[in-house]
Amino acid sequence: MDFFKPMNIAENQPEVKKPKGEVEKVKCLIIGSGPAGFTAAIYAARANLNPVMYEGLQPGGQLTTTTEVENFPGYPNGITGPEMMEDLKKQAIRFGTDVRWGLAIAADLSGPKHLITIDEEKVIEAETVIIATGATAQYLGILDEQKYAGSGVSACATCDGFFYRKKDVAVVGGGDTALEEAIYLAGLCRKVYMIVRRNVFRGSKVMQERAMKTPNIEILWKHQTQGLFGKGVVEGVDLIVNKGEANETTAKIKVDGFFLAIGHKPNSDIFKQYLETDEVGYIKTLGDTSKTKVPGVFACGDVMDPVYKQAITAAGSGCKAAIDAERYLSEI
């Protein structure tokens, strides 16, 4: 979920305007409060870095929209996403993390001290910055996506597919992400419908071939989602077939789960002028570290991970970021 207000980044971003009064100086600033951010906070606090964390627009990150988490180590009976994030927050606070509400809206990483503007009211001057702002799943924009959030609508097959074993599901998208998720779900579910807007896939040939050879995947070409239906939970999808053509019609399919696989947008806009990102916007780090190309600035979690996008891998990268920050500070 978004952890800052979006800004239009020009080639030369204007300098951060310092508000009246003193700029607050901190040793370690953490932006974002998902598994990566809170794990970084726990390790940074234990290393006496006195971390200050700004939680962002959705405290707890994407896991707060997840009902059950069954694949995070240490919870043999599972736990809800909000409960797990609250546990992580309590642990970070216990070791001394200063957790605050606020949105990072601008960054100036051009000097030895890193300036982050919070809510147009305050500038934090940080010796180290850990970026844990996550990535936002792309949605179709229909109202039913919010209505059934956590009740049949998901943007992560590897997170939630387990709940749909031997059931029927639909996957929206035609790229590699959709193909990968459909193939993964086909190993768990009775039937997987792929809802593809065009009459071709955008994904790689090898993934297309795998999906088309999987017997329980049915591809619905030139179908678009109009809405979802069900009493309290998703029970099916209303579709438009051949939209805008002379033979346009409607259709319904009955499913228990509806998976969005049309991509994620990394929440990295305010940093792009200073940091290297890929074509989508994921922040690039140096080798196996969390270091960015700007000394003292580190990235962890989904904002730098286009591949795994799991709570446990995000937490691991948050640990790395805190250790890298501590080592950086010890060397300057």
N, C-alpha and C positions, 0 to 999 in steps of 0.2 A: 504494500500500500504506500501511497505517497507520504514522504516524510518532510516535504517542504513545498512551499507554494511554487508552481512552475514559473519560470522566467524565460523570456526570449533572449537567447544568448547570441549576441552579435560577435563578429570576428574579434573586436576589441571591446570587451566588457568594461563599462565605466567603473571607475574606482569606487570602492565601498565608501559611502558617506558615513563618517563617524558621528554619532549623536552627541548632543551636548552632555557634558559631564565626563567622568572617567570611563575608559575602556576597561572591562574586567579582564584580568590576566589569569590564565589557568595553565596548569602543566599538561593536562591531557583532556581533550574534548572529544566526546563520543556523540556522533549524530546518528540517531536511529535506535529503536528499542525492541528489535526482534531477537531471536536466539543469538545472532552474531553480536549485536550490540551489548546485550546483557552479559554474555560470556566474556566479552572483552572487558566489560566493567568489573566483573568479579576478579579477573586476573590483574587488571590494572590497579584496582583498589588494594589487593593483597600485596602488590609490589610498591605500595606507598606512592602511587602517582596522583592520588587525590582526584580521581576522574570526575568530571562534570558531564552528565548525559542530558541531552535534549531528546525527549521521547518522540516528538513529531506529531503528525496529523492523526495517526492511528497507533496509540501506545500499545506495544506488544506485537505490532506487525501483522503479517498475514495469518499467523496462527490463531489470532483472536477471532477469525471467521470460521475456524475449523471446530466441528463438534467433538469428535473423538480422535485422539492421537494414540495409536497403538504401536508405532514403530520407533519410538524414542527410547533408548536404553534407560533402564532404571524404573520403568513404570510397568510392572508385569500385568497389571489389570487395566492398563490404559489410563488416559487422563484427558480431560477436555483441553482444547487449545488455550482458552482464557485462563484456566487454572494453572497450566504449566507455565505460562508467561508470568502469572502473578508470583509463582514460586521463584522463578528466576529473578524477578524484580526484588523480592524480599531478600534473596541471597546477596544481590549486588548492594542493596542498601545496608545490609548487615555488616559488610566489610568497609563501608564508608563512601560509597558512590553517592554523589549529589545528583539525584534524579529530578529533572525539571520538565515542566510542560513548555513547549515552544517550538516554532518552526524556523529552520534555517532557510533564509530566502536569498542570500548572496554570499559569495566567497571571494576573498583576495588571497591567493596563495603565491604571490609574486615575491614576497620577501622572506627573511629568516623567521619572522613571526607570522603566523597564519591568522587571518582575520575572517571571522564568520559573523554575519549579521543575523540577529534573531528578531523576528517579528517587527522589523523596521524600527525597533526601539533600542536595541542594545548591540554592541559589538563585543565579541569574545576574542581576545588575543591569546592564541594557544601555541604552546611550544610543540605539541604534537596533536594531530587530528586523526581520529579513527572514523572513517566513513562506513556506516552500516545502515544505509538508507534503503536497502532492499530493491525489489523490482515489483512493478504493478502488473498483474495479469490483465491482458486485454480482454474486454467483454464486448458483446454484440451491441449492448445499449438498450436492450428490451427490458421493460419493467419487471418481467417475471424472473429475471436473473437475480434481482435483489429479493424478490418475494420468496424464492425457494433457496436462497443462499444457506448452505449448511443442511438443506433438506432435499438434496438430490442434485444440486448444482455444484460443480467443482471445477477448479482450474488446475488440478494436479492429480493425474491418474495414479502415479506411484504413491501418493499420499493416501488417497481415498479409495482406490480400486478394490482393496480388500473387502470393503463393506458391500460390494456388489457381486460377490462370488455367486455363480450359477444364476445370475439375473441378466436382464437385457439392458443395455446402455447405448447411448449415442455419443459420438465424438464429433465436434464441429471443427472443420479446418481441412486444408488440403496440402499443407507443407510437411516437412520432416517431423516437426513436433507432433502434429496430428497423427501421422503414420506410425510413429514410435509409440504413442499412447494407445492407439487402436490395437496394435500388435500386442502390447503389454496386457491390455484389458482382455484381449481374446484368450489369453492363457488363464484368465480367472472367470470370465463371464460366459453365459450361455450364448449370447448373441451381441455383436457390436455393429451398430449402424454408423457409417461415416457420412456425415452431412457435408457435401462439397458444393460450394456455390457455383463453380464452373463445371465444365465437362472434362477437365484434365486436372491432374495433381500438379502442385508446385514443387513437391519434394523430389529427392534424388531417385534415380531409376531403381537402384537396389532396394530402397525402402518401398517404392511402389510395387515392385514385383513380390516382395514379401507379404505385403498387405493383401494383394490380389490373389495370392496363393493360400491365404489363411481361410479355411472353410467357413468359419463362423463370423467373418467380417462381410457385411453387405454394404456396398458403396451406393449411396443415393446421389447420383450426379445431378447437377443443376437444381439442387434443393436449397432453400433458405429458411431459416427459422423465423416463424412469425410469432410464436408464443409457446408457453408451457402450460400444462394443465395438471390438476391433481388436488386432492383434499388434504392440505397440510404438507404433503410431500409430492415430489414429481411423480406423475404417473404416465406422462406422455408428452409428445411434441407436436405442435401444429406447424405445418410446413407449407411453403409456397413452392410450386414446381414450375420451372421455365418462366420465371418472373419477367414480365415485360414483353413476352412473346405472344403470338396469336393463340398458342395452345396453353397458355397459363392456366394452372389449376391449383387445387389445394389437396393436402394429404395429411394423415395423422399416423403417428407410430406410437406404440405403447412401450415405454421404457421406465426403468427405475432410477437411472442416473443419467445426467446430462453434463458432459465434460467439454469445457472450453479449451481449445488447443490452437488458438490463433496468435499466440506469442505473448511475450512479456516486454514491458518497457522499464529498463533500469532507471532508478531515480537518481540520475547523475548530472542533470542539466546544469546546475550551478557550478559544477566543477570542471566542465568540459574544456574551458579555455586553458586550464592549467595542467590537466591530466590527460594521459593518452587513453582513448577508448576505442572499442571496435566499432564497426559500422552501425550496430544497433544501439550502442551507448554503454555497454558493459565496461567498467574501468579495468584497464590492464595493469597487472602487477608484475614485479620483477621475479622471474623464475618461480620457485616454490614458496616465495615469501609473500607477505601482505604489503610490501613496500611499493609505492607508486614512484613515478619519476621525480616527484617533488620530495626532497628530504624532509622527514618528519610527518609525512602524510601517508596514511595506511588505509587500505580498503579491505572489507571482509563481508561475507554473506552474499546474498543474491545480487547485490549491485556489481559484483565482480565475477559471478559464477553463472555462465550461460549453459552449463552442462548438467550439474547435479540438482541444484535448487531444492535441497532438503534441509529440514531443521537441524539435523545432526551434523551435516557438512558445514552449515552456516555457523553453528556453535564452535566447531573445530577451527574454522578460519578466524573467528573472533578471538579465540585463545592465541593463535599465531600473531594476530595484530597487536594484542596487548604485550606479548613478549617482545615483538619487534620494536614497539614503542619504548618499552623499558630499556632495551639495549641501546637504542638510538640516544636516549637521554643520558645514559651512563657514559657515552662516548663524546658528547659535545662539551 
